[in-house]
Amino acid sequence: MAKNKTAFVCNECGQDFPRWQGQCTACKEWNTITEVRLGSVKSTTSSTFSGYAGAGPSEVQTLNQIDLNELPRISSSFTEFDRVLGGGIVPGSAILIGGHPGAGKSTLLLQTLCQLAQTMPALYVTGEESLQQVAMRAHRLGLPTDKLRMLSETSVERICDIAIKEKPKLIVVDSIQVMHMADVQSSPGSVSQVRESASYLTRFAKQEGIAVIMVGHVTKDGSLAGPKVLEHCIDCSVMFEGDSDSRYRTLRSHKNRFGAINELGVFAMTERGLKEVANPSAIFLSRGEGESSGSLVMVVWEGTRPLLVELQVLVDNSTMSHPRRVAVGMDSNRLAMLLAVMHRHGGLQMSDQDVFVNVVGGVKVSETSADLTLLLAMVSSFRGNILPSEMVAFGEVGLSGEIRPVPNGQERLIEAAKHGFKKAIVPKANVPKSAIQGMEIIGVNKLHEALDAL
């Protein structure tokens, strides 16, 4: 009888250890190492699939012998979803979609599969909901239900056996945390079950050429639940974000072997399901009737397209010994750094002021092109001056007060001109050689030049 192997794995980084210990030496986290039981030696060595990266026996080839013909992608019927995936669903790929409960993951996938099932075989596997619950949601959304094949199952081996008989082009597994394998002696949702189930489904997808979309849970801090190796074995990792009190949802790719990362797709949640937003900049620029100080529009680059977002800053006298620095949608450490740059090179002291920063629309801005916009909006709120509503700004600010250029500067300016903006303050290196009709572009090299341009 084959013996079961036991390993100790870190839940944060996936590092293996020969015995239990309090701290993981790889990621330095405490109390994250748990004991997992691996499958039997017999079951793990005699795999059904011949290779992890593809079907057929392994052969050594030179680089110029590899076939470069790109596989035809499957359109998801959502332009925004296809954009995030890099142009569509690649056959034989493994995609992981995560998000908070109620964000709309199951709704998006159900809408996608109901539309795709009209032209190709598709299989929806539900492990958390009953078939009646899924059918009620589909009827409530008014989706076509005559072609989509449904399966309620939590055994990974059973799902793959049925998929071989059904021969679908696309499989949705909702969700990976409730799936289990018979050879792994632990409960569903544990580190070993999630890791082995995801690896098995990924090998099955590449062996059979079937695209597999797995739904993943998230922890309270917003990261994907389960071992870190889960994100390494799949081809594409997508996060579905959105507050429960907002009707807009954002779909962002964190890993994509077939396209650009940090690509952003915007959806609106309606009573008839999710509707894609073709022009997200128009939503994020919906201002109120009255103008106020501390508000300025920036042009950020999301994946492969520019996006116009309004940035609001409120600077107020602080009644506390330690003034507050709150940034919603931006890095708070970068806010503290820019306040020091403003004091040293801009001549404005805000050590006794509370500073609140908010990115309108719930968008999370991670690139440095928002530095100049943040400083200009900060000066506007501090002095009480209203900035022109038709003005945009972008640029990276260095510690010595210099304004550094950012990538795709001309495309950002063209996008701003399309939305009716007539003035832009940008780094001098990003000023295009040919003028953009209807737009005044001011190039600056130092922070004091940008303040004078106001």
Residue pairs with C-beta under 8 A, 6 or more apart in sequence:
2 40
2 41
2 42
2 43
3 40
3 41
4 37
4 38
4 39
4 40
4 185
5 37
5 38
5 39
5 40
5 41
6 35
6 36
6 37
6 38
7 16
7 17
7 35
7 36
7 38
7 192
8 16
8 17
8 18
8 19
8 20
8 21
8 33
8 34
8 35
8 36
9 15
9 16
9 17
9 33
9 34
9 36
9 191
9 192
9 195
9 227
10 17
10 24
10 26
10 27
10 29
10 32
10 33
10 228
11 32
11 33
11 34
11 191
11 226
11 227
12 24
12 27
12 29
12 32
12 228
13 24
13 26
13 27
13 29
13 228
14 195
14 227
14 228
14 229
14 232
15 24
15 25
15 26
15 27
17 24
17 33
20 33
20 35
21 33
22 30
22 31
22 33
23 29
23 30
24 30
24 32
24 33
34 190
34 191
36 186
36 190
36 191
36 192
37 184
37 185
37 186
37 192
38 44
38 184
38 192
38 196
39 181
39 183
39 184
39 185
39 196
40 183
43 183
44 183
47 203
48 160
48 207
49 55
49 203
49 204
49 206
49 207
50 56
50 57
50 58
50 207
51 57
51 58
51 203
51 206
51 207
52 199
52 202
52 203
52 206
53 206
54 92
54 206
54 207
55 206
55 207
55 208
55 209
71 90
71 91
71 92
72 91
73 82
73 87
73 88
73 89
73 90
73 91
74 88
74 89
74 90
74 91
74 116
74 120
74 169
74 170
74 211
75 82
75 88
75 89
76 82
76 85
76 88
76 89
76 112
76 115
76 116
77 111
77 112
77 115
77 116
78 108
78 111
78 112
78 265
78 267
78 274
78 276
79 276
79 278
80 251
80 265
80 266
80 267
80 276
80 277
80 278
81 108
81 112
81 251
81 265
81 276
82 88
83 263
83 265
83 303
83 304
83 305
84 238
84 251
84 252
84 253
84 259
84 263
84 264
84 265
84 303
85 95
85 236
85 238
85 253
85 256
85 258
85 259
86 236
86 253
86 256
86 258
86 259
86 260
86 263
87 258
87 259
89 95
89 170
89 211
89 213
90 211
90 235
90 258
91 169
91 209
91 210
91 211
92 205
92 206
92 208
92 209
92 210
92 211
93 205
93 211
93 212
93 235
93 236
93 257
93 258
94 198
94 201
94 202
94 205
94 206
94 211
94 212
94 214
94 233
94 234
94 235
94 236
95 211
95 212
95 213
95 214
95 234
95 235
95 236
95 237
95 238
96 176
96 198
96 213
96 214
96 215
96 216
96 224
96 230
96 231
96 234
96 236
96 237
96 238
97 105
97 108
97 109
97 213
97 214
97 215
97 216
97 238
97 239
97 240
98 105
98 215
98 216
98 217
98 218
98 224
98 237
98 238
98 239
98 240
99 105
99 218
99 239
99 240
99 241
99 242
100 218
100 222
100 240
100 241
100 242
102 244
103 240
103 241
103 242
103 249
104 240
104 242
104 249
104 267
104 269
104 274
105 174
105 215
105 240
106 129
106 134
106 137
106 174
106 215
107 137
107 141
107 269
107 273
107 274
108 240
108 251
108 267
108 274
109 124
109 172
109 174
109 213
109 215
110 124
110 134
110 137
110 138
110 141
110 143
111 141
111 143
111 273
111 274
113 122
113 124
113 148
113 170
113 172
114 138
114 143
114 144
114 145
114 147
114 148
115 143
115 144
116 122
116 169
116 170
117 144
117 147
117 148
117 149
118 144
118 147
120 168
120 169
120 170
121 149
121 166
121 167
121 168
121 169
122 147
122 148
122 149
122 168
122 169
122 170
122 171
122 172
123 149
123 150
123 151
123 162
123 163
123 166
123 168
123 170
123 171
123 172
124 134
124 148
124 149
124 150
124 151
124 171
124 172
124 174
125 151
125 152
125 153
125 159
125 171
125 172
125 173
125 174
126 134
126 150
126 151
126 152
126 174
127 152
127 153
127 154
127 173
127 174
127 175
127 178
127 179
128 174
128 175
128 178
129 174
130 152
131 150
131 152
134 150
135 145
135 150
138 145
138 148
139 145
141 272
141 273
142 272
143 273
149 166
149 168
151 159
151 162
153 159
153 162
154 178
154 179
154 180
154 188
155 179
155 180
155 181
155 182
156 179
156 180
156 181
156 197
156 200
156 201
157 181
157 182
157 200
159 171
159 173
159 179
159 201
160 200
160 201
160 204
163 171
163 204
163 208
163 210
164 208
168 210
169 210
169 211
170 210
170 211
170 212
170 213
171 205
171 210
171 211
171 212
171 213
172 212
172 213
172 215
173 179
173 201
173 212
173 213
173 214
173 215
174 215
175 214
175 215
175 216
175 217
176 194
176 197
176 198
176 201
176 214
176 215
176 216
176 226
176 230
177 188
177 189
177 194
177 216
177 217
177 225
177 226
178 188
178 189
179 188
179 193
179 194
179 197
179 201
180 187
180 188
180 193
180 197
181 193
181 196
181 197
181 200
183 196
184 192
184 193
184 196
186 192
186 193
187 193
191 226
191 227
194 226
194 227
194 230
195 226
195 227
195 229
195 230
198 214
198 226
198 230
198 233
198 234
199 233
201 212
201 214
202 212
202 233
202 234
202 235
204 210
204 212
205 211
205 212
214 234
216 224
216 225
216 226
216 230
217 224
217 225
217 226
218 224
218 225
218 239
219 225
222 239
222 241
224 230
224 231
224 237
224 239
231 237
231 254
231 255
234 255
235 256
235 257
235 258
236 253
236 255
236 256
236 257
236 258
236 259
237 253
237 254
237 255
237 256
238 251
238 252
238 253
238 254
239 251
239 252
239 254
240 249
240 250
240 251
241 249
241 250
241 251
241 252
241 362
241 364
242 248
242 249
242 250
242 269
242 362
243 362
246 362
247 268
247 269
247 270
248 266
248 267
248 268
248 269
248 277
248 283
248 361
248 362
249 266
249 267
249 268
249 269
249 274
250 264
250 265
250 266
250 267
250 362
250 363
251 264
251 265
251 266
251 267
252 262
252 263
252 264
252 265
253 259
253 260
253 261
253 262
253 263
253 303
254 261
254 262
255 261
256 263
260 303
260 304
261 303
262 302
262 303
262 366
263 302
263 303
263 304
264 280
264 302
264 303
264 307
264 363
265 276
266 276
266 277
266 280
266 283
267 274
267 275
267 276
267 277
268 274
268 275
268 276
268 277
277 283
280 307
281 306
281 307
281 308
281 309
281 415
281 419
282 419
283 361
284 307
284 308
284 309
284 310
284 360
284 361
284 363
285 297
285 308
285 309
285 310
285 419
287 295
287 310
287 389
291 386
291 389
292 386
293 380
293 381
293 383
293 384
293 385
293 386
293 387
294 312
294 313
294 314
294 315
294 377
294 378
294 380
294 381
295 310
295 311
295 312
295 313
295 377
295 380
295 387
296 310
296 311
296 373
296 376
296 377
296 380
296 387
296 391
296 392
296 393
297 308
297 309
297 310
297 311
297 373
297 391
297 392
297 393
297 416
297 421
298 308
298 309
298 310
298 311
298 365
298 369
298 370
298 373
298 392
298 393
298 394
299 306
299 307
299 308
299 369
299 392
299 394
299 412
299 413
299 415
299 416
300 306
300 307
300 309
300 363
300 365
300 367
300 369
300 370
300 394
301 307
301 367
301 369
301 406
301 407
301 408
301 411
301 412
305 415
306 408
306 411
306 412
306 415
306 416
307 363
307 415
308 392
308 415
308 416
308 419
309 359
309 360
309 361
309 363
309 365
310 359
310 360
310 361
311 357
311 358
311 359
311 360
311 370
311 373
311 374
311 377
312 357
312 358
312 359
312 360
312 377
313 355
313 356
313 357
313 358
313 374
313 377
313 378
313 380
313 381
314 354
314 355
314 356
314 381
315 350
315 353
315 354
315 355
315 356
315 378
315 381
315 382
316 353
316 354
316 356
317 352
317 353
317 354
318 324
318 352
318 353
318 354
320 354
323 350
323 351
323 352
323 353
323 354
323 355
324 354
324 355
324 356
325 332
325 335
325 336
325 339
325 354
325 355
326 332
326 354
326 355
326 356
326 357
327 334
327 335
327 357
328 357
328 358
328 359
329 357
329 358
329 359
329 362
329 363
329 364
329 365
330 357
330 359
330 364
330 365
330 370
330 374
331 366
334 368
334 371
335 355
335 357
335 374
337 399
338 371
338 374
338 375
338 378
338 397
339 350
339 355
339 378
341 375
341 397
341 398
341 399
341 401
341 447
342 348
342 350
342 375
342 378
342 379
342 447
343 349
343 350
343 351
344 401
345 400
345 401
345 446
345 447
345 448
346 375
346 379
346 401
346 447
346 448
346 451
347 448
348 379
348 382
350 378
350 382
353 382
355 378
357 374
359 365
367 406
368 396
368 397
368 404
368 406
369 394
369 395
369 396
369 406
369 412
370 394
371 395
371 396
371 397
372 393
372 394
372 395
372 396
372 397
372 403
372 425
372 426
372 427
372 450
373 392
373 393
373 394
373 395
375 397
375 447
375 450
376 387
376 393
376 425
376 450
376 451
376 454
377 387
379 385
379 451
379 454
380 386
380 387
380 454
385 454
387 454
388 423
390 420
390 421
390 422
390 423
391 421
391 422
391 423
391 424
391 425
392 416
392 421
392 423
392 424
392 425
393 424
393 425
393 426
393 450
394 406
394 409
394 412
394 426
394 430
395 403
395 404
395 405
395 406
395 425
395 426
395 427
395 430
395 444
395 450
396 403
396 404
396 405
396 406
396 427
397 403
397 404
397 447
398 404
401 446
401 447
401 448
402 445
402 446
402 447
403 427
403 428
403 444
403 445
403 446
403 447
403 449
403 450
404 427
404 429
405 427
405 428
405 429
405 430
406 412
406 427
406 430
409 426
409 427
409 429
409 430
409 431
409 432
410 430
410 432
412 430
413 424
413 426
413 430
413 432
413 436
413 439
413 441
414 436
416 424
416 439
417 436
417 437
417 438
417 439
421 439
422 438
422 439
422 440
423 439
423 440
423 441
423 442
424 439
424 440
424 441
424 442
425 442
425 444
425 450
425 453
425 454
426 441
426 442
426 443
426 444
427 443
427 444
427 445
428 443
428 444
428 445
429 443
430 443
431 441
431 443
432 441
435 441
442 453
444 450
444 453
